Amino acid sequence: MRPWVARAFSPGMRVFLFCKAFGNAAGNGETATTSAKAAAKRRQNAAHGVSRGSATAKYSAAQRRKVLQQISAGPNHGLRAFCRPAGAWSSTSLDPRLTPWAAFWRRFAAHTRRASILLMASFLPLAACRQDMHDQPRFKPLRESDFYADLRSARPPVEGTVARGQLHEDAYFYGGKIGNNPGDYMPFAVTADVLARGQERYNIYCVPCHSQLGDGNGMIVQRGFRRPPSFHTDRLRKAPLGYFFDVMTNGFGAMPDYASQIAPRDRWCIVAYIRALQLSQAATVADVPTGQKVPSEPRQLRGDPPSGATLPELVAKPDGGQERK
């Protein structure tokens, strides 16, 4: 700080410090006077038997309770009764120790306490009776139970219980066997609709392995999967119908079962279509019904029957026509 600034402010600083010291002395004097008055008031109350919050000598216990009851439940209720002047009915007329504001807060607290108790009491029945579905009496899985002799809470089904949709009264329709041997008849009549349904299911589930002709040269076989047997071998041509149904139901070799993917009736429809497919690839003119003409002579194939990925090889025509591949 520059010297001339210090010289200018030094008289003012002295005046400020003097006033501050004088004010502190005056404040200390007032504080001491207030404290002395409070001490004198306490000695006076003690001499008359009055203490803070209760009157030990002036009022008995019954009188104190009556005063508090009159304060809590006066002749009128509401804010107007709370703010009534001291000349009319008020808490100060009953207990001079309480100011109007003290009486107001006492009555307010009493009313609030009663309202809170009533509100809690109204909610208690609801809290006691609540029982949601997610918290209902039950046994947890594999939990021990003292009710049963074997201590198992999970009970086995009653003997002879049949699940919904699993009542397989027709054993041949659902198994394809008569005893332990596969049957060789259809459980329902074969119509054009049955063959159309069988062809649709066959193209969905069987063609990837067996191909559309049933020669076992499907697309996944051409990509390296194990080749299934052809339907046009003598063994499978002579196989009973129930054999195909049993293989689709339970699987065979590398072929998995299709019981979960294909319904029992659709499996029989596929069996009917396989038999028609076998007949189509090995039919002769003698198999044509009497009175029905064949439009043209069947073409002679060379080698194995073609598949969806291989073209057919035809033998030369008898009239000298060229061989076509």
C-alpha positions as CSV (number, residue, x, y, z in Angstrom):
1,M,0.0,0.0,0.0
2,R,1.3,3.5,-0.8
3,P,2.2,5.8,2.1
4,W,-0.3,8.5,1.3
5,V,-3.1,5.9,1.2
6,A,-2.1,4.6,4.7
7,R,-2.0,8.1,6.1
8,A,-5.5,8.9,4.7
9,F,-7.1,5.7,6.1
10,S,-5.5,5.6,9.5
11,P,-7.9,8.2,11.2
12,G,-10.9,6.5,9.8
13,M,-9.6,3.1,10.9
14,R,-9.2,4.4,14.4
15,V,-12.8,5.7,14.5
16,F,-14.1,2.3,13.2
17,L,-12.3,0.3,15.8
18,F,-13.5,2.7,18.6
19,C,-17.1,2.3,17.5
20,K,-16.8,-1.4,17.3
21,A,-15.4,-1.7,20.8
22,F,-18.1,0.6,22.2
23,G,-20.8,-1.5,20.5
24,N,-19.5,-4.7,21.8
25,A,-19.5,-3.3,25.3
26,A,-23.1,-2.1,25.0
27,G,-24.1,-5.5,23.6
28,N,-22.5,-7.3,26.4
29,G,-24.3,-5.1,28.9
30,E,-27.7,-5.8,27.3
31,T,-27.0,-9.5,27.2
32,A,-26.1,-9.5,30.8
33,T,-29.2,-7.5,31.6
34,T,-31.4,-10.0,29.7
35,S,-29.8,-12.9,31.3
36,A,-30.3,-11.3,34.7
37,K,-34.0,-10.8,33.9
38,A,-34.4,-14.4,32.8
39,A,-32.8,-15.7,35.9
40,A,-35.0,-13.5,38.1
41,K,-38.1,-14.8,36.2
42,R,-37.0,-18.4,36.8
43,R,-36.5,-17.8,40.5
44,Q,-40.0,-16.2,40.7
45,N,-41.6,-19.2,38.9
46,A,-39.7,-21.5,41.2
47,A,-41.0,-19.6,44.2
48,H,-44.6,-19.9,43.0
49,G,-44.2,-23.6,42.1
50,V,-44.4,-23.1,38.3
51,S,-42.0,-24.9,35.9
52,R,-41.7,-25.2,32.2
53,G,-44.5,-27.3,30.6
54,S,-46.2,-28.2,33.9
55,A,-47.5,-26.7,37.1
56,T,-46.3,-28.9,40.0
57,A,-47.8,-26.9,42.9
58,K,-50.6,-24.8,41.3
59,Y,-52.3,-27.6,39.4
60,S,-52.7,-31.3,40.2
61,A,-52.3,-34.1,37.7
62,A,-56.1,-34.4,37.1
63,Q,-56.3,-30.6,36.6
64,R,-53.4,-30.7,34.1
65,R,-55.1,-33.4,32.1
66,K,-58.4,-31.5,32.1
67,V,-56.6,-28.3,30.9
68,L,-54.9,-30.3,28.1
69,Q,-58.2,-31.9,27.1
70,Q,-59.8,-28.5,26.9
71,I,-56.9,-27.2,24.8
72,S,-57.0,-30.1,22.4
73,A,-60.8,-30.2,22.0
74,G,-62.3,-26.8,22.6
75,P,-65.9,-25.7,22.0
76,N,-65.2,-25.1,18.3
77,H,-62.9,-26.6,15.8
78,G,-61.0,-25.3,12.8
79,L,-58.7,-22.4,12.2
80,R,-61.2,-19.9,13.6
81,A,-61.1,-21.7,17.0
82,F,-57.3,-21.8,16.8
83,C,-57.0,-18.1,16.2
84,R,-59.7,-16.9,18.7
85,P,-58.5,-13.9,20.7
86,A,-57.4,-14.3,24.3
87,G,-60.5,-12.4,25.7
88,A,-62.9,-15.0,24.4
89,W,-62.3,-18.7,24.8
90,S,-58.7,-19.5,24.3
91,S,-56.0,-21.6,25.8
92,T,-54.6,-18.6,27.8
93,S,-57.9,-18.2,29.6
94,L,-57.4,-21.8,30.8
95,D,-53.7,-21.8,31.3
96,P,-52.0,-18.4,31.5
97,R,-48.6,-20.0,30.9
98,L,-49.5,-20.8,27.2
99,T,-49.4,-18.1,24.6
100,P,-52.0,-18.2,21.7
101,W,-49.5,-19.6,19.3
102,A,-48.4,-22.3,21.7
103,A,-52.1,-23.3,22.2
104,F,-52.5,-23.3,18.4
105,W,-49.7,-25.7,17.8
106,R,-50.7,-28.0,20.6
107,R,-54.2,-28.3,19.2
108,F,-52.9,-28.7,15.7
109,A,-50.6,-31.5,16.9
110,A,-53.4,-33.3,18.7
111,H,-55.7,-33.2,15.6
112,T,-52.9,-34.4,13.3
113,R,-52.1,-37.2,15.7
114,R,-55.7,-38.4,15.8
115,A,-56.1,-38.2,12.0
116,S,-52.9,-40.2,11.6
117,I,-54.0,-42.9,13.9
118,L,-57.4,-43.2,12.1
119,L,-55.7,-43.4,8.7
120,M,-53.3,-46.1,9.8
121,A,-56.2,-48.1,11.4
122,S,-58.1,-48.0,8.1
123,F,-55.2,-49.4,6.2
124,L,-54.4,-52.2,8.6
125,P,-57.2,-54.6,7.4
126,L,-56.0,-54.1,3.8
127,A,-52.4,-54.9,4.7
128,A,-53.4,-58.0,6.7
129,C,-55.7,-59.5,4.0
130,R,-53.5,-58.9,0.9
131,Q,-52.4,-62.1,-0.9
132,D,-51.5,-61.8,-4.5
133,M,-51.4,-64.7,-7.0
134,H,-47.6,-64.6,-7.2
135,D,-47.4,-65.2,-3.4
136,Q,-49.9,-67.9,-2.9
137,P,-49.5,-71.1,-0.8
138,R,-47.6,-73.6,-2.9
139,F,-44.8,-76.2,-2.9
140,K,-41.6,-75.1,-4.6
141,P,-40.2,-77.7,-7.0
142,L,-38.3,-80.6,-5.3
143,R,-38.9,-79.0,-1.9
144,E,-39.2,-81.4,1.0
145,S,-42.6,-81.8,2.5
146,D,-43.5,-83.3,5.9
147,F,-47.0,-84.1,4.7
148,Y,-46.1,-87.2,2.7
149,A,-44.4,-90.3,3.9
150,D,-41.6,-90.1,1.3
151,L,-41.0,-86.4,2.0
152,R,-41.5,-85.4,-1.6
153,S,-43.6,-82.4,-2.5
154,A,-43.7,-83.3,-6.3
155,R,-46.1,-86.2,-6.6
156,P,-46.2,-88.7,-9.5
157,P,-49.4,-88.7,-11.6
158,V,-52.1,-91.1,-10.7
159,E,-51.8,-94.5,-12.3
160,G,-53.6,-94.5,-15.6
161,T,-53.4,-90.8,-16.1
162,V,-53.5,-89.7,-19.8
163,A,-52.3,-86.3,-20.8
164,R,-54.6,-84.1,-22.9
165,G,-54.4,-85.0,-26.6
166,Q,-52.4,-88.2,-25.8
167,L,-55.2,-90.8,-25.7
168,H,-54.0,-93.2,-28.4
169,E,-56.8,-95.7,-28.4
170,D,-56.0,-96.8,-32.0
171,A,-52.6,-98.4,-31.6
172,Y,-52.1,-99.1,-35.3
173,F,-52.9,-95.5,-36.3
174,Y,-50.3,-94.1,-33.8
175,G,-47.7,-96.9,-34.1
176,G,-48.0,-98.5,-37.5
177,K,-47.7,-102.0,-35.9
178,I,-49.9,-104.9,-35.2
179,G,-48.3,-106.4,-32.2
180,N,-44.5,-106.3,-32.9
181,N,-44.8,-106.4,-36.7
182,P,-45.5,-103.5,-39.0
183,G,-48.9,-103.6,-40.7
184,D,-49.5,-103.3,-44.4
185,Y,-52.7,-101.4,-44.8
186,M,-53.8,-97.7,-44.6
187,P,-55.9,-96.8,-41.5
188,F,-58.1,-94.6,-43.7
189,A,-59.1,-94.5,-47.3
190,V,-56.6,-93.1,-49.8
191,T,-58.0,-90.3,-51.9
192,A,-56.6,-87.6,-54.2
193,D,-56.6,-85.2,-51.3
194,V,-54.6,-87.7,-49.2
195,L,-52.0,-88.0,-51.9
196,A,-51.8,-84.3,-52.4
197,R,-51.3,-83.8,-48.7
198,G,-48.6,-86.5,-48.6
199,Q,-46.8,-84.9,-51.6
200,E,-46.8,-81.5,-49.9
201,R,-45.4,-82.9,-46.6
202,Y,-42.9,-85.1,-48.5
203,N,-41.5,-82.1,-50.4
204,I,-41.1,-80.2,-47.1
205,Y,-39.5,-82.9,-44.9
206,C,-38.2,-85.7,-47.1
207,V,-36.9,-84.1,-50.4
208,P,-33.7,-82.7,-48.9
209,C,-32.4,-86.2,-48.3
210,H,-34.5,-88.6,-50.5
211,S,-35.0,-86.2,-53.5
212,Q,-38.2,-85.7,-55.3
213,L,-37.9,-89.1,-57.0
214,G,-37.1,-90.9,-53.9
215,D,-33.7,-92.2,-55.2
216,G,-31.8,-90.9,-52.1
217,N,-29.8,-88.3,-54.1
218,G,-31.1,-85.2,-52.3
219,M,-29.4,-81.8,-52.1
220,I,-27.7,-82.4,-48.8
221,V,-26.4,-85.8,-50.0
222,Q,-24.8,-84.0,-52.9
223,R,-23.1,-81.7,-50.3
224,G,-21.6,-84.6,-48.4
225,F,-24.3,-86.0,-46.1
226,R,-24.8,-89.8,-45.8
227,R,-26.9,-91.2,-48.7
228,P,-30.1,-92.8,-47.7
229,P,-31.4,-95.9,-49.5
230,S,-33.5,-95.5,-52.6
231,F,-37.3,-96.2,-52.3
232,H,-37.1,-98.1,-55.6
233,T,-35.0,-101.0,-54.4
234,D,-36.7,-104.4,-54.2
235,R,-36.4,-104.4,-50.4
236,L,-38.3,-101.2,-49.9
237,R,-40.8,-101.9,-52.7
238,K,-41.8,-105.0,-50.7
239,A,-41.6,-103.3,-47.3
240,P,-45.0,-103.0,-45.6
241,L,-46.6,-99.6,-45.2
242,G,-46.3,-99.7,-41.4
243,Y,-42.5,-99.9,-41.8
244,F,-42.3,-96.4,-43.3
245,F,-44.5,-95.0,-40.7
246,D,-42.4,-96.6,-37.9
247,V,-39.2,-95.1,-39.4
248,M,-40.7,-91.6,-39.5
249,T,-42.0,-92.0,-36.0
250,N,-38.9,-93.4,-34.3
251,G,-36.1,-92.8,-36.7
252,F,-33.7,-95.3,-38.2
253,G,-29.9,-95.2,-38.6
254,A,-28.7,-91.6,-39.4
255,M,-32.3,-90.5,-39.9
256,P,-33.8,-88.8,-36.9
257,D,-37.5,-89.2,-35.9
258,Y,-40.1,-86.7,-37.2
259,A,-42.8,-87.4,-34.6
260,S,-42.6,-83.9,-33.2
261,Q,-42.6,-82.2,-36.7
262,I,-45.2,-84.3,-38.5
263,A,-48.6,-85.3,-37.2
264,P,-49.7,-89.0,-37.3
265,R,-52.2,-88.5,-40.1
266,D,-49.7,-86.6,-42.2
267,R,-47.2,-89.4,-41.7
268,W,-49.7,-91.8,-43.2
269,C,-50.3,-89.4,-46.0
270,I,-46.5,-89.4,-46.8
271,V,-46.6,-93.3,-46.7
272,A,-49.3,-93.3,-49.3
273,Y,-47.4,-90.9,-51.5
274,I,-44.1,-92.9,-51.2
275,R,-46.0,-96.0,-52.4
276,A,-47.4,-94.0,-55.3
277,L,-43.9,-92.7,-56.0
278,Q,-42.6,-96.3,-56.1
279,L,-45.3,-97.3,-58.5
280,S,-44.7,-94.3,-60.7
281,Q,-41.0,-95.2,-61.2
282,A,-41.6,-98.9,-61.9
283,A,-44.9,-99.0,-63.6
284,T,-45.4,-100.9,-66.9
285,V,-48.1,-101.0,-69.6
286,A,-49.5,-104.1,-67.8
287,D,-50.3,-102.0,-64.8
288,V,-52.6,-99.7,-66.8
289,P,-56.3,-100.6,-66.1
290,T,-58.3,-102.3,-68.8
291,G,-59.9,-99.9,-71.2
292,Q,-57.5,-97.1,-70.4
293,K,-55.0,-96.2,-73.1
294,V,-51.5,-94.8,-72.5
295,P,-50.9,-91.7,-74.7
296,S,-47.4,-92.8,-75.6
297,E,-44.9,-95.5,-74.9
298,P,-42.9,-95.0,-71.7
299,R,-39.4,-93.9,-72.3
300,Q,-36.6,-96.3,-71.6
301,L,-34.1,-94.9,-69.1
302,R,-30.4,-95.9,-69.0
303,G,-28.9,-96.5,-65.7
304,D,-30.3,-95.3,-62.4
305,P,-33.4,-93.2,-62.3
306,P,-32.6,-89.5,-62.5
307,S,-32.9,-87.2,-59.5
308,G,-33.6,-83.5,-59.1
309,A,-29.9,-82.8,-59.7
310,T,-29.2,-85.3,-62.6
311,L,-30.7,-85.4,-66.0
312,P,-32.3,-88.6,-67.3
313,E,-30.5,-90.7,-69.9
314,L,-32.9,-92.1,-72.5
315,V,-32.2,-95.2,-74.7
316,A,-32.4,-94.8,-78.5
317,K,-35.9,-95.1,-80.0
318,P,-36.8,-98.2,-81.9
319,D,-37.6,-96.2,-85.1
320,G,-34.0,-95.1,-85.3
321,G,-34.3,-91.9,-83.5
322,Q,-31.2,-90.4,-81.9
323,E,-30.4,-91.1,-78.3
324,R,-31.1,-88.1,-76.0
325,K,-29.4,-87.2,-72.8
